[in-house]
């Protein structure tokens, strides 16, 4: 997974779903300046903050974001078990990439 892809896709999701960055910041307890700096490419987010951000997205937006990030296709068609497996792989990949 590429941090730039994660950033660009999140910006696209925020725009496509007409989400308010300040509301996302408030919902996730991520300082709005940190979130804006992340979206502008000036700062990275920790894994825990990124996961909070994912949880704050509306379900359809979150599923679309994860589908693009992991090349899954339509995540809605997957079983709950498959979704759990993907989430586990995603977290493992992020943790592994942070060890570099």
Buried (B, 14 or more C-beta within 10 A) or exposed (E): EEBEEBBBBBBEBBEEBEBEBEEBBEBBEBEEEBBBBBBEEEEBBEEEBBBBBBEBBEEEBBBBBBBBBBEBEEBEEBEEEEBEEBBEEBEEEBEEEEEE
